[in-house]
Amino acid sequence: MDEMHHLSADELKAQLAALSAEQAALEDALKQRHEAEKSEFAAEITALITERGHDVEEIAQLLQGRSSGHKRRRQRVAANEANARYTRYADPDNPENTCTRGRMPNWLIEKMAANGFDPSNAEHRAQFKEQHLVELAA
C-alpha cells in the first residue's frame, strides 16, 4: 500500500483501468471455462444414459420433473388462459352452449341463420352476440 502513495493520480487511474480490464478478462475466462465444463459434463451424462440403453430425452424429462404428456397439458392450460382474456358468450336458451372466439360452433351458426344473420359477416356476428347471447363473467 505504501508503494502507491508515491504514484500520481493519473498513474493510479491507469493502474485501476488495468485492473478493471484484467478483472473483465478473468470474468470472461471464468464464464467460458464454466460453459466448457457444463458441455463436458453433459456429454458424460449423455454417454452414460446411452450406454445404459435409455433415451436421453426421456431421462431429461424425468430430471425436469415432467411426464411425457406435460407439454400437451401445458399447451392446453396456456390456451385456456389465453381464452380467459376474451369475452365468453352463452346461448340463453341452452347455457351449455358457449363460445369464446375462434371457429364458430355449429349451434351458433345455426342460431344466427335461423334469426336472419349471416355468420360470415363480422358486423352480423357482433350484432347477434349483443342481441341474442348472454355475456359470461370471465
ChimeraX commands (.cxc) that place a marker at each C-alpha (Angstrom):
marker #1 position 0.00,0.00,0.00 radius 0.5
marker #1 position 2.88,2.37,0.78 radius 0.5
marker #1 position 4.25,1.91,-2.72 radius 0.5
marker #1 position 1.06,3.53,-4.12 radius 0.5
marker #1 position 1.47,6.78,-2.18 radius 0.5
marker #1 position 4.26,7.96,-4.45 radius 0.5
marker #1 position 2.10,7.48,-7.61 radius 0.5
marker #1 position 0.33,10.38,-9.25 radius 0.5
marker #1 position -3.45,10.46,-9.71 radius 0.5
marker #1 position -3.03,9.66,-13.42 radius 0.5
marker #1 position -0.83,6.67,-12.61 radius 0.5
marker #1 position -3.36,5.41,-10.06 radius 0.5
marker #1 position -6.17,5.80,-12.60 radius 0.5
marker #1 position -4.11,3.88,-15.17 radius 0.5
marker #1 position -3.48,1.05,-12.70 radius 0.5
marker #1 position -7.19,0.97,-11.83 radius 0.5
marker #1 position -8.07,0.76,-15.52 radius 0.5
marker #1 position -5.57,-2.06,-15.99 radius 0.5
marker #1 position -7.00,-3.91,-13.01 radius 0.5
marker #1 position -10.55,-3.43,-14.34 radius 0.5
marker #1 position -9.51,-4.79,-17.73 radius 0.5
marker #1 position -7.80,-7.76,-16.07 radius 0.5
marker #1 position -10.88,-8.42,-13.93 radius 0.5
marker #1 position -13.11,-8.33,-17.00 radius 0.5
marker #1 position -10.78,-10.74,-18.81 radius 0.5
marker #1 position -10.77,-13.08,-15.80 radius 0.5
marker #1 position -14.57,-12.98,-15.55 radius 0.5
marker #1 position -14.83,-13.77,-19.27 radius 0.5
marker #1 position -12.35,-16.65,-18.94 radius 0.5
marker #1 position -14.28,-17.99,-15.94 radius 0.5
marker #1 position -17.55,-17.84,-17.86 radius 0.5
marker #1 position -16.03,-19.65,-20.84 radius 0.5
marker #1 position -14.48,-22.31,-18.60 radius 0.5
marker #1 position -17.77,-22.83,-16.79 radius 0.5
marker #1 position -19.61,-23.30,-20.12 radius 0.5
marker #1 position -16.94,-25.75,-21.32 radius 0.5
marker #1 position -17.24,-27.76,-18.08 radius 0.5
marker #1 position -21.04,-27.88,-18.44 radius 0.5
marker #1 position -20.69,-29.15,-22.01 radius 0.5
marker #1 position -18.18,-31.80,-20.94 radius 0.5
marker #1 position -20.44,-32.87,-18.07 radius 0.5
marker #1 position -23.48,-33.05,-20.37 radius 0.5
marker #1 position -21.51,-35.22,-22.80 radius 0.5
marker #1 position -20.52,-37.57,-19.95 radius 0.5
marker #1 position -24.13,-37.86,-18.78 radius 0.5
marker #1 position -25.40,-38.40,-22.34 radius 0.5
marker #1 position -22.85,-41.18,-22.84 radius 0.5
marker #1 position -23.86,-42.81,-19.56 radius 0.5
marker #1 position -27.58,-42.67,-20.41 radius 0.5
marker #1 position -26.97,-44.11,-23.87 radius 0.5
marker #1 position -24.61,-46.76,-22.50 radius 0.5
marker #1 position -27.36,-47.96,-20.16 radius 0.5
marker #1 position -29.83,-48.16,-23.06 radius 0.5
marker #1 position -32.11,-45.27,-22.17 radius 0.5
marker #1 position -33.45,-42.40,-24.27 radius 0.5
marker #1 position -31.74,-39.11,-23.43 radius 0.5
marker #1 position -34.93,-37.05,-23.92 radius 0.5
marker #1 position -36.96,-39.29,-21.58 radius 0.5
marker #1 position -34.31,-39.04,-18.88 radius 0.5
marker #1 position -34.11,-35.27,-19.36 radius 0.5
marker #1 position -37.88,-35.03,-18.85 radius 0.5
marker #1 position -37.61,-37.12,-15.69 radius 0.5
marker #1 position -34.85,-34.87,-14.39 radius 0.5
marker #1 position -37.03,-31.84,-15.03 radius 0.5
marker #1 position -39.96,-33.49,-13.27 radius 0.5
marker #1 position -42.05,-33.72,-16.41 radius 0.5
marker #1 position -44.06,-36.61,-17.68 radius 0.5
marker #1 position -44.34,-37.24,-21.41 radius 0.5
marker #1 position -47.77,-35.55,-21.53 radius 0.5
marker #1 position -46.62,-32.45,-19.68 radius 0.5
marker #1 position -46.08,-30.34,-22.80 radius 0.5
marker #1 position -49.58,-31.04,-24.12 radius 0.5
marker #1 position -51.12,-30.21,-20.74 radius 0.5
marker #1 position -49.10,-27.02,-20.54 radius 0.5
marker #1 position -50.27,-26.02,-24.04 radius 0.5
marker #1 position -53.92,-26.68,-23.08 radius 0.5
marker #1 position -53.56,-24.61,-19.92 radius 0.5
marker #1 position -51.94,-21.78,-21.90 radius 0.5
marker #1 position -54.77,-21.88,-24.44 radius 0.5
marker #1 position -57.37,-21.80,-21.67 radius 0.5
marker #1 position -55.62,-18.88,-20.01 radius 0.5
marker #1 position -55.47,-17.02,-23.33 radius 0.5
marker #1 position -59.18,-17.61,-23.90 radius 0.5
marker #1 position -59.91,-16.29,-20.40 radius 0.5
marker #1 position -58.92,-12.85,-21.69 radius 0.5
marker #1 position -61.70,-12.87,-24.29 radius 0.5
marker #1 position -65.40,-12.34,-23.79 radius 0.5
marker #1 position -67.32,-15.57,-23.38 radius 0.5
marker #1 position -70.89,-15.88,-24.57 radius 0.5
marker #1 position -73.68,-18.37,-23.81 radius 0.5
marker #1 position -76.92,-19.28,-25.53 radius 0.5
marker #1 position -79.75,-18.07,-23.22 radius 0.5
marker #1 position -81.92,-20.95,-24.46 radius 0.5
marker #1 position -79.24,-23.53,-23.59 radius 0.5
marker #1 position -76.46,-22.33,-21.23 radius 0.5
marker #1 position -74.42,-25.46,-22.11 radius 0.5
marker #1 position -73.78,-23.83,-25.50 radius 0.5
marker #1 position -70.91,-21.38,-25.08 radius 0.5
marker #1 position -68.35,-19.76,-27.35 radius 0.5
marker #1 position -65.33,-17.57,-26.86 radius 0.5
marker #1 position -63.51,-16.95,-30.11 radius 0.5
marker #1 position -62.03,-18.85,-33.00 radius 0.5
marker #1 position -64.11,-21.24,-35.09 radius 0.5
marker #1 position -67.80,-20.65,-34.50 radius 0.5
marker #1 position -69.63,-23.65,-33.04 radius 0.5
marker #1 position -72.37,-25.23,-35.17 radius 0.5
marker #1 position -75.09,-24.25,-32.69 radius 0.5
marker #1 position -74.14,-20.59,-33.10 radius 0.5
marker #1 position -74.06,-20.75,-36.91 radius 0.5
marker #1 position -77.47,-22.42,-36.95 radius 0.5
marker #1 position -78.95,-19.97,-34.45 radius 0.5
marker #1 position -77.64,-16.96,-36.38 radius 0.5
marker #1 position -79.02,-18.27,-39.68 radius 0.5
marker #1 position -82.40,-19.02,-38.05 radius 0.5
marker #1 position -82.58,-15.39,-36.87 radius 0.5
marker #1 position -81.64,-13.91,-40.26 radius 0.5
marker #1 position -77.97,-13.14,-39.55 radius 0.5
marker #1 position -75.04,-14.02,-41.83 radius 0.5
marker #1 position -72.40,-15.91,-39.76 radius 0.5
marker #1 position -69.64,-14.90,-42.21 radius 0.5
marker #1 position -70.32,-11.18,-41.68 radius 0.5
marker #1 position -68.39,-9.65,-38.75 radius 0.5
marker #1 position -70.97,-6.93,-38.17 radius 0.5
marker #1 position -73.78,-9.51,-38.10 radius 0.5
marker #1 position -71.80,-11.62,-35.61 radius 0.5
marker #1 position -71.22,-8.65,-33.31 radius 0.5
marker #1 position -74.84,-7.58,-33.55 radius 0.5
marker #1 position -76.08,-11.13,-32.92 radius 0.5
marker #1 position -73.86,-11.53,-29.85 radius 0.5
marker #1 position -75.13,-8.25,-28.46 radius 0.5
marker #1 position -78.80,-9.00,-29.09 radius 0.5
marker #1 position -79.13,-12.77,-28.72 radius 0.5
marker #1 position -76.37,-14.09,-26.45 radius 0.5
marker #1 position -75.53,-13.69,-22.77 radius 0.5
marker #1 position -72.08,-12.42,-21.83 radius 0.5
marker #1 position -70.49,-14.63,-19.18 radius 0.5
marker #1 position -68.19,-13.42,-16.43 radius 0.5
marker #1 position -64.52,-14.16,-17.03 radius 0.5
marker link #1:1,2 radius 0.2
marker link #1:2,3 radius 0.2
marker link #1:3,4 radius 0.2
marker link #1:4,5 radius 0.2
marker link #1:5,6 radius 0.2
marker link #1:6,7 radius 0.2
marker link #1:7,8 radius 0.2
marker link #1:8,9 radius 0.2
marker link #1:9,10 radius 0.2
marker link #1:10,11 radius 0.2
marker link #1:11,12 radius 0.2
marker link #1:12,13 radius 0.2
marker link #1:13,14 radius 0.2
marker link #1:14,15 radius 0.2
marker link #1:15,16 radius 0.2
marker link #1:16,17 radius 0.2
marker link #1:17,18 radius 0.2
marker link #1:18,19 radius 0.2
marker link #1:19,20 radius 0.2
marker link #1:20,21 radius 0.2
marker link #1:21,22 radius 0.2
marker link #1:22,23 radius 0.2
marker link #1:23,24 radius 0.2
marker link #1:24,25 radius 0.2
marker link #1:25,26 radius 0.2
marker link #1:26,27 radius 0.2
marker link #1:27,28 radius 0.2
marker link #1:28,29 radius 0.2
marker link #1:29,30 radius 0.2
marker link #1:30,31 radius 0.2
marker link #1:31,32 radius 0.2
marker link #1:32,33 radius 0.2
marker link #1:33,34 radius 0.2
marker link #1:34,35 radius 0.2
marker link #1:35,36 radius 0.2
marker link #1:36,37 radius 0.2
marker link #1:37,38 radius 0.2
marker link #1:38,39 radius 0.2
marker link #1:39,40 radius 0.2
marker link #1:40,41 radius 0.2
marker link #1:41,42 radius 0.2
marker link #1:42,43 radius 0.2
marker link #1:43,44 radius 0.2
marker link #1:44,45 radius 0.2
marker link #1:45,46 radius 0.2
marker link #1:46,47 radius 0.2
marker link #1:47,48 radius 0.2
marker link #1:48,49 radius 0.2
marker link #1:49,50 radius 0.2
marker link #1:50,51 radius 0.2
marker link #1:51,52 radius 0.2
marker link #1:52,53 radius 0.2
marker link #1:53,54 radius 0.2
marker link #1:54,55 radius 0.2
marker link #1:55,56 radius 0.2
marker link #1:56,57 radius 0.2
marker link #1:57,58 radius 0.2
marker link #1:58,59 radius 0.2
marker link #1:59,60 radius 0.2
marker link #1:60,61 radius 0.2
marker link #1:61,62 radius 0.2
marker link #1:62,63 radius 0.2
marker link #1:63,64 radius 0.2
marker link #1:64,65 radius 0.2
marker link #1:65,66 radius 0.2
marker link #1:66,67 radius 0.2
marker link #1:67,68 radius 0.2
marker link #1:68,69 radius 0.2
marker link #1:69,70 radius 0.2
marker link #1:70,71 radius 0.2
marker link #1:71,72 radius 0.2
marker link #1:72,73 radius 0.2
marker link #1:73,74 radius 0.2
marker link #1:74,75 radius 0.2
marker link #1:75,76 radius 0.2
marker link #1:76,77 radius 0.2
marker link #1:77,78 radius 0.2
marker link #1:78,79 radius 0.2
marker link #1:79,80 radius 0.2
marker link #1:80,81 radius 0.2
marker link #1:81,82 radius 0.2
marker link #1:82,83 radius 0.2
marker link #1:83,84 radius 0.2
marker link #1:84,85 radius 0.2
marker link #1:85,86 radius 0.2
marker link #1:86,87 radius 0.2
marker link #1:87,88 radius 0.2
marker link #1:88,89 radius 0.2
marker link #1:89,90 radius 0.2
marker link #1:90,91 radius 0.2
marker link #1:91,92 radius 0.2
marker link #1:92,93 radius 0.2
marker link #1:93,94 radius 0.2
marker link #1:94,95 radius 0.2
marker link #1:95,96 radius 0.2
marker link #1:96,97 radius 0.2
marker link #1:97,98 radius 0.2
marker link #1:98,99 radius 0.2
marker link #1:99,100 radius 0.2
marker link #1:100,101 radius 0.2
marker link #1:101,102 radius 0.2
marker link #1:102,103 radius 0.2
marker link #1:103,104 radius 0.2
marker link #1:104,105 radius 0.2
marker link #1:105,106 radius 0.2
marker link #1:106,107 radius 0.2
marker link #1:107,108 radius 0.2
marker link #1:108,109 radius 0.2
marker link #1:109,110 radius 0.2
marker link #1:110,111 radius 0.2
marker link #1:111,112 radius 0.2
marker link #1:112,113 radius 0.2
marker link #1:113,114 radius 0.2
marker link #1:114,115 radius 0.2
marker link #1:115,116 radius 0.2
marker link #1:116,117 radius 0.2
marker link #1:117,118 radius 0.2
marker link #1:118,119 radius 0.2
marker link #1:119,120 radius 0.2
marker link #1:120,121 radius 0.2
marker link #1:121,122 radius 0.2
marker link #1:122,123 radius 0.2
marker link #1:123,124 radius 0.2
marker link #1:124,125 radius 0.2
marker link #1:125,126 radius 0.2
marker link #1:126,127 radius 0.2
marker link #1:127,128 radius 0.2
marker link #1:128,129 radius 0.2
marker link #1:129,130 radius 0.2
marker link #1:130,131 radius 0.2
marker link #1:131,132 radius 0.2
marker link #1:132,133 radius 0.2
marker link #1:133,134 radius 0.2
marker link #1:134,135 radius 0.2
marker link #1:135,136 radius 0.2
marker link #1:136,137 radius 0.2
marker link #1:137,138 radius 0.2
view
